[in-house]
């Protein structure tokens, strides 16, 4: 399973548990519990929005990268070789 898929599944599970908790405590009239339910609902929505934003940006970046590689394959290979050499140099230097 891909990382973004696992993150989405994890978010869905957390959201389900949060909604279940909100539903299970709906009969409690205590103001602190009501306030906690409200904050939890806001946090779930905020997390959902953040995940959607990150997914959109990841797709957009992947499309831009694909376009760059197709338009300038030799530059892309040169950049990849340069980054690989830099990482290899750093790893070799640590040992």
Backbone bond lengths (Angstrom), bond angles and torsions (degrees), N, CA, C in turn:
res aa  C-N    CA-C-N  psi(-1)  N-CA   C-N-CA  omega(-1)  CA-C   N-CA-C  phi
1 X - - - 1.452 - - 1.531 108.15 -
2 X 1.318 117.31 135.29 1.455 121.37 -178.47 1.520 110.58 -72.49
3 X 1.343 114.48 156.81 1.467 119.30 -176.98 1.523 112.47 -59.72
4 X 1.341 117.46 -44.31 1.464 118.83 -177.95 1.518 110.70 -65.96
5 X 1.327 116.73 -32.19 1.461 120.07 177.68 1.521 109.75 -69.53
6 X 1.340 116.20 -42.25 1.465 119.62 178.18 1.513 110.76 -62.92
7 X 1.330 117.50 -39.05 1.462 120.60 179.01 1.519 110.54 -64.39
8 X 1.320 116.67 -41.36 1.461 120.17 178.83 1.520 111.12 -65.19
9 X 1.343 116.31 -42.09 1.458 120.39 178.99 1.522 110.03 -64.73
10 X 1.322 116.31 -43.01 1.463 120.45 178.74 1.527 110.37 -61.67
11 X 1.322 116.62 -43.89 1.460 120.48 178.60 1.523 110.61 -61.55
12 X 1.330 116.99 -41.79 1.461 120.54 179.30 1.523 111.17 -62.50
13 X 1.330 116.77 -41.37 1.471 120.30 178.74 1.518 110.92 -64.27
14 X 1.320 116.66 -45.07 1.466 120.49 179.17 1.526 109.49 -62.50
15 X 1.324 116.61 -42.54 1.465 120.68 179.09 1.524 111.25 -62.04
16 X 1.327 116.02 -42.70 1.463 119.56 178.95 1.526 111.16 -61.83
17 X 1.327 116.33 -44.28 1.469 120.13 179.13 1.529 110.93 -64.26
18 X 1.320 115.91 -40.17 1.459 119.39 179.56 1.527 110.61 -64.91
19 X 1.348 116.38 -43.91 1.465 119.45 178.19 1.535 111.21 -63.35
20 X 1.339 116.26 -38.31 1.465 119.94 178.02 1.523 110.83 -64.54
21 X 1.325 116.38 -40.33 1.459 120.46 177.83 1.518 110.78 -64.51
22 X 1.311 116.77 -42.30 1.470 121.15 178.77 1.528 109.74 -62.28
23 X 1.329 116.14 -44.58 1.471 119.76 179.78 1.532 111.51 -66.07
24 X 1.333 116.62 -39.13 1.462 120.21 -177.85 1.521 112.41 -68.51
25 X 1.306 116.82 -25.86 1.473 119.87 -178.12 1.527 111.91 -103.19
26 X 1.329 117.06 9.13 1.470 119.50 -176.22 1.524 112.95 -66.02
27 X 1.316 117.34 -24.90 1.463 119.90 -179.22 1.529 112.49 -81.10
28 X 1.322 117.63 -12.03 1.463 121.10 -179.69 1.519 108.48 -82.28
29 X 1.301 116.58 125.43 1.468 121.42 -173.96 1.517 112.69 -95.42
30 X 1.317 118.15 -1.12 1.460 121.12 -178.79 1.533 109.94 -58.85
31 X 1.328 115.76 135.74 1.468 120.14 -175.54 1.529 111.75 -65.23
32 X 1.324 118.41 -34.26 1.465 120.16 179.51 1.523 111.08 -69.28
33 X 1.305 117.36 -37.72 1.461 120.89 177.48 1.529 109.42 -67.54
34 X 1.316 116.60 -42.13 1.469 120.49 178.61 1.526 110.16 -62.46
35 X 1.316 116.31 -41.14 1.469 120.39 178.67 1.528 110.49 -65.00
36 X 1.325 116.94 -41.48 1.467 120.90 178.72 1.526 110.80 -64.61
37 X 1.345 117.34 -40.18 1.467 120.76 176.77 1.520 110.85 -60.95
38 X 1.315 116.30 -43.58 1.464 120.98 179.70 1.532 111.27 -62.49
39 X 1.322 116.46 -45.04 1.471 120.12 179.38 1.524 110.61 -63.88
40 X 1.328 116.52 -41.02 1.461 120.25 179.25 1.527 110.73 -63.45
41 X 1.307 116.68 -41.85 1.467 120.40 177.60 1.526 111.13 -61.43
42 X 1.314 116.54 -42.78 1.464 120.76 178.22 1.525 111.19 -63.74
43 X 1.333 116.28 -40.85 1.463 120.06 -179.53 1.530 111.44 -66.10
44 X 1.323 116.93 -39.22 1.465 120.58 178.21 1.529 109.93 -63.18
45 X 1.310 117.26 -44.71 1.468 120.75 178.64 1.525 111.46 -64.63
46 X 1.320 116.22 -41.23 1.460 120.61 178.65 1.524 111.18 -63.05
47 X 1.322 116.48 -42.79 1.470 120.14 178.48 1.520 110.50 -64.45
48 X 1.321 116.81 -39.43 1.467 120.85 178.88 1.526 110.31 -61.94
49 X 1.324 116.36 -45.18 1.468 120.58 178.64 1.522 111.26 -63.00
50 X 1.333 116.51 -41.38 1.466 120.62 -179.25 1.524 110.89 -64.78
51 X 1.320 117.36 -42.18 1.463 120.67 179.65 1.524 110.60 -65.17
52 X 1.321 117.09 -42.21 1.462 119.88 177.80 1.525 111.22 -61.46
53 X 1.340 116.83 -41.07 1.467 121.41 179.38 1.531 110.42 -63.19
54 X 1.331 116.71 -46.13 1.464 120.76 -178.94 1.528 110.24 -64.22
55 X 1.327 117.30 -42.01 1.459 120.10 178.43 1.525 111.15 -62.18
56 X 1.329 117.52 -42.60 1.464 120.95 178.66 1.526 110.96 -62.00
57 X 1.335 116.50 -44.04 1.466 120.63 179.81 1.524 111.21 -65.63
58 X 1.324 118.02 -38.26 1.461 121.32 178.96 1.525 110.79 -63.97
59 X 1.313 116.88 -43.54 1.465 120.93 178.75 1.525 110.21 -64.79
60 X 1.323 116.08 -43.55 1.467 120.52 179.32 1.532 111.10 -61.31
61 X 1.331 116.72 -44.16 1.463 121.14 179.70 1.523 110.83 -65.60
62 X 1.325 117.61 -40.26 1.465 120.93 178.34 1.527 110.59 -63.00
63 X 1.316 117.25 -40.60 1.470 120.64 178.42 1.525 111.03 -65.32
64 X 1.333 116.92 -41.66 1.461 120.55 178.46 1.528 110.87 -64.61
65 X 1.323 116.43 -40.85 1.464 120.76 178.95 1.525 110.11 -64.39
66 X 1.319 116.86 -44.52 1.463 121.35 178.60 1.523 110.39 -59.96
67 X 1.325 116.31 -43.86 1.461 120.98 179.77 1.530 110.05 -61.94
68 X 1.336 117.32 -44.86 1.459 121.38 -179.81 1.526 110.75 -61.47
69 X 1.336 116.31 -44.96 1.466 120.30 -177.90 1.526 110.23 -64.31
70 X 1.315 117.50 -39.28 1.470 120.39 -179.78 1.530 111.77 -71.50
71 X 1.321 116.96 -34.28 1.469 120.80 -179.37 1.521 112.22 -78.68
72 X 1.330 117.12 -35.56 1.469 121.43 -175.03 1.529 110.24 -135.94
73 X 1.327 117.03 70.90 1.467 119.68 -174.80 1.533 113.69 -64.15
74 X 1.326 117.87 -37.52 1.458 119.72 -177.88 1.524 111.49 -69.86
75 X 1.304 117.25 -38.50 1.467 119.99 175.94 1.518 110.43 -65.26
76 X 1.334 116.50 -39.92 1.464 120.18 179.38 1.526 110.74 -62.62
77 X 1.336 116.66 -43.32 1.465 120.39 178.11 1.526 109.79 -64.54
78 X 1.317 117.75 -42.29 1.462 121.35 178.77 1.522 111.83 -61.21
79 X 1.315 116.81 -42.90 1.463 120.90 178.70 1.526 110.05 -64.67
80 X 1.341 116.73 -43.46 1.465 120.64 179.91 1.529 111.18 -62.85
81 X 1.325 116.97 -41.97 1.470 120.65 178.40 1.526 109.75 -64.67
82 X 1.311 117.14 -43.15 1.467 120.60 179.16 1.518 112.28 -62.13
83 X 1.307 117.30 -44.50 1.463 120.62 178.87 1.521 110.32 -65.91
84 X 1.339 117.08 -41.74 1.462 120.99 177.80 1.517 111.64 -61.44
85 X 1.340 116.64 -42.05 1.467 120.66 178.84 1.525 110.51 -65.56
86 X 1.310 117.37 -40.33 1.464 120.98 178.89 1.533 111.02 -64.17
87 X 1.321 116.96 -44.79 1.467 120.48 178.05 1.525 110.08 -63.60
88 X 1.329 116.93 -43.92 1.471 120.48 178.35 1.517 111.83 -61.44
89 X 1.315 117.03 -39.95 1.460 120.96 178.07 1.529 110.72 -63.75
90 X 1.318 116.02 -44.08 1.472 119.95 -179.92 1.518 111.91 -64.27
91 X 1.323 116.75 -41.27 1.475 120.55 179.54 1.519 110.40 -67.06
92 X 1.326 117.18 -43.35 1.453 121.21 -179.96 1.523 111.52 -64.92
93 X 1.289 117.04 -34.47 1.471 122.33 -178.75 1.533 111.50 -69.33
94 X 1.320 116.75 -33.50 1.472 121.30 179.98 1.524 111.98 -66.96
95 X 1.317 116.21 -31.89 1.475 120.42 -177.06 1.459 109.52 -84.75
